[in-house]
Amino acid sequence: MSAVLQIQPTWVLTDIIAAAGQPLDKAYTADDKLYLPDVSQVDADAALAAYDNAASQEAKEWSLVRVERNAKLLACDWTQLPDCNLSAAMQAGWADYRQNLRDITTQALPVEWPTEPA
């Protein structure tokens, strides 16, 4: 029994190999295909479907994080204008908050949102 999967650029091959129950040292790639010598095609296809669902779910979660992050940035754009009537310390606090928002994608899910300056 052996399985062959067409490799997609977004795949993390070690994750797919592990999901299929194949030891890493037995699987190999050639001609843009992933070969799983000790896995049935049915099992490999099921593992791939589960992997795609998990990857898709994570992509959706990150999309929602980015939408919320962008809305939060837009809501406080005014704090960085020269005529915003904030003290230099408050403006710096808002600048730090905005940088923390931009850096939110360096976290793991679920993200911890920064607190707005008081």
ABEGO torsion letter per residue (X at the ends): XBBBBBBBAABBAAAAAAAAGBBAAABBBBGGBBBBAABBAAAAAAAAAAAAAAAAAAAAAAAAAAAAAAAAAAAAAAAABAAAGBBAAAAAAAAAAAAAAAAAAABBOBBBBBBBBX
